[in-house]
Amino acid sequence: MPYQLVYLPKSGNKNYWTIDHSFTHKMKNHCFWDDSAQLIADLPTLKAQYPTIFNNRRDDRFYLYDEDDKPVANVMEMMIAPTADTFQTTGQPSAIPIIAHGSKEYYAIRADIDKQ
């Protein structure tokens, strides 16, 4: 069954990924994948190739839709599901990698040195 990548913003408008490598509201030129696993595997590559298109889009709002325009699953849930059973069981904490954050929120770090 063919699948397509859809972005659902808070406004509720469906944005479909097209064969022209952009998002559109129109019902033509949608890009389809034959396998949902292939779509999940291609998404990080698409994000790397088109950072300006994906930068301001939240990851939790990407969905898989079938060819009949019906929702199938949330992309992030599908990306997390295969790794859910691979937790580290040694008891040692692992280092948390530093990743780029696409949101426009700002953070501050405060350190008390000699109670100053």
C-alpha positions as CSV (number, residue, x, y, z in Angstrom):
1,M,0.0,0.0,0.0
2,P,1.4,3.4,-0.9
3,Y,2.0,5.9,1.9
4,Q,2.5,9.7,1.8
5,L,4.1,12.2,4.2
6,V,1.7,14.8,5.6
7,Y,2.4,17.6,8.0
8,L,-0.5,18.8,10.1
9,P,0.0,22.2,11.7
10,K,-2.1,23.5,14.5
11,S,-4.4,25.2,11.9
12,G,-5.4,21.7,10.7
13,N,-4.5,22.2,7.0
14,K,-2.9,19.2,5.5
15,N,0.5,19.8,3.9
16,Y,1.6,17.0,1.6
17,W,5.2,16.3,0.6
18,T,5.4,16.5,-3.2
19,I,7.6,15.1,-5.9
20,D,9.0,18.6,-6.4
21,H,10.4,18.5,-2.8
22,S,8.1,20.9,-1.1
23,F,4.9,20.9,0.9
24,T,1.5,21.7,-0.8
25,H,-2.2,21.9,0.1
26,K,-3.1,20.9,-3.5
27,M,-4.3,17.4,-4.3
28,K,-1.7,16.7,-7.1
29,N,2.0,15.7,-7.4
30,H,2.1,14.0,-4.0
31,C,5.1,11.9,-3.3
32,F,4.3,8.2,-2.4
33,W,6.4,5.5,-0.8
34,D,5.6,1.8,-1.3
35,D,6.7,0.9,2.3
36,S,6.1,2.9,5.5
37,A,9.5,1.8,6.8
38,Q,11.2,3.3,3.8
39,L,9.3,6.6,4.4
40,I,10.5,6.6,8.0
41,A,14.1,5.9,6.9
42,D,14.0,8.7,4.2
43,L,12.7,11.4,6.5
44,P,16.0,12.2,8.2
45,T,17.6,12.4,4.8
46,L,14.9,14.8,3.6
47,K,15.4,16.9,6.6
48,A,19.2,17.1,5.9
49,Q,18.7,17.9,2.2
50,Y,16.0,20.5,2.7
51,P,16.7,22.2,6.1
52,T,14.9,25.4,5.3
53,I,11.7,23.6,4.5
54,F,11.7,21.3,7.6
55,N,13.3,23.7,10.1
56,N,10.2,25.4,11.4
57,R,8.1,22.2,11.4
58,R,7.6,20.2,14.6
59,D,8.5,16.6,14.4
60,D,5.4,15.4,16.3
61,R,3.1,16.8,13.6
62,F,4.3,14.5,10.7
63,Y,1.9,11.7,9.8
64,L,1.7,8.8,7.4
65,Y,-1.4,8.8,5.2
66,D,-2.5,6.1,2.9
67,E,-3.3,6.7,-0.8
68,D,-7.0,7.3,0.1
69,D,-6.0,10.3,2.3
70,K,-6.7,8.5,5.5
71,P,-4.3,8.8,8.5
72,V,-2.3,5.7,9.3
73,A,0.2,6.7,12.1
74,N,2.3,9.4,13.6
75,V,5.8,9.4,12.2
76,M,7.6,10.1,15.5
77,E,5.7,7.2,17.2
78,M,6.9,4.9,14.4
79,M,10.5,6.1,14.7
80,I,10.5,5.5,18.5
81,A,8.7,2.2,18.4
82,P,11.5,0.0,17.1
83,T,14.0,1.4,19.6
84,A,11.7,1.1,22.6
85,D,13.0,-2.4,23.5
86,T,16.7,-1.4,23.2
87,F,17.2,0.3,26.6
88,Q,20.6,0.1,28.3
89,T,20.5,-2.3,31.2
90,T,24.0,-1.9,32.6
91,G,22.9,0.6,35.2
92,Q,25.5,3.1,33.9
93,P,24.1,6.4,32.6
94,S,25.0,7.1,29.0
95,A,26.1,10.5,27.8
96,I,23.3,12.6,26.3
97,P,24.3,13.8,22.8
98,I,24.1,17.5,22.0
99,I,21.8,18.0,19.1
100,A,20.7,21.1,17.2
101,H,17.4,22.4,18.4
102,G,15.1,24.0,15.8
103,S,12.8,25.9,18.0
104,K,13.1,29.6,18.7
105,E,13.1,29.3,22.5
106,Y,16.0,30.7,24.5
107,Y,17.5,29.2,27.6
108,A,19.8,30.5,30.2
109,I,22.2,28.5,32.5
110,R,23.0,29.9,35.9
111,A,25.8,28.7,38.1
112,D,26.4,29.6,41.8
113,I,30.1,30.0,42.5
114,D,31.0,30.7,46.1
115,K,27.4,31.8,46.8
116,Q,27.6,34.7,44.3
